[in-house]
Amino acid sequence: MKVSPGALVALANGERFVLMRNVGQAFEPKLQRVEELDLLLTNFSAGVRHQDPAGQRAGSTQLDELAHGAAIAEWLNSKALNGDLEPVLIAADPKTLGQIRQHCHQQTQSRIIGEIAKDLINQPLESIERVIADS
């Protein structure tokens, strides 16, 4: 996947949100950690409304995880609407990525250069770079 130099790479799962920056080439990313954000979870209704059918039957959907996805989208939206969001690649587990998609503003969507539906947050840096390059 092409990730322009200087673009952000957002790694997320239902618990953590880490921002990295590509300091390498477009097709040979080299990531540098920017920061890990601790977001305030406020949108618990998102999880209640958008639970998948299997999760509703089994009672296994974690509302905190879904609220975390909504909080990530809110953070991205605030940056995009203020003109502060650089091009961003989002890599997140499928449920979190789904919540981010559902809550992203149109301006935020225009800044997203790609998505990877995989939890890479606990992977070594070299593995994350390889997954991005191979996507």
Secondary structure as the mmCIF struct_conf table of DSSP 4:
data_model
#
loop_
_struct_conf.conf_type_id
_struct_conf.id
_struct_conf.beg_label_comp_id
_struct_conf.beg_label_asym_id
_struct_conf.beg_label_seq_id
_struct_conf.end_label_comp_id
_struct_conf.end_label_asym_id
_struct_conf.end_label_seq_id
TURN_TY1_P TURN_TY1_P1 PRO A 5 GLY A 6
STRN STRN1 LEU A 8 ALA A 12
BEND BEND1 GLY A 14 GLU A 15
STRN STRN2 PHE A 17 ASN A 22
BEND BEND2 GLY A 24 GLY A 24
BEND BEND3 ALA A 26 GLU A 28
STRN STRN3 LEU A 31 LEU A 37
HELX_RH_AL_P HELX_RH_AL_P1 PHE A 44 ARG A 49
TURN_TY1_P TURN_TY1_P2 HIS A 50 HIS A 50
HELX_RH_AL_P HELX_RH_AL_P2 PRO A 53 ALA A 58
TURN_TY1_P TURN_TY1_P3 GLY A 59 GLY A 59
HELX_RH_AL_P HELX_RH_AL_P3 LEU A 63 LEU A 81
TURN_TY1_P TURN_TY1_P4 ASN A 82 GLY A 83
HELX_LH_PP_P HELX_LH_PP_P1 LEU A 85 PRO A 87
STRN STRN4 VAL A 88 ALA A 92
HELX_RH_AL_P HELX_RH_AL_P4 PRO A 94 HIS A 103
HELX_RH_AL_P HELX_RH_AL_P5 GLN A 106 ARG A 111
STRN STRN5 ILE A 112 ALA A 117
BEND BEND4 LYS A 118 LYS A 118
TURN_TY1_P TURN_TY1_P5 ILE A 121 ASN A 122
BEND BEND5 GLN A 123 GLN A 123
HELX_RH_AL_P HELX_RH_AL_P6 LEU A 125 ASP A 134
#
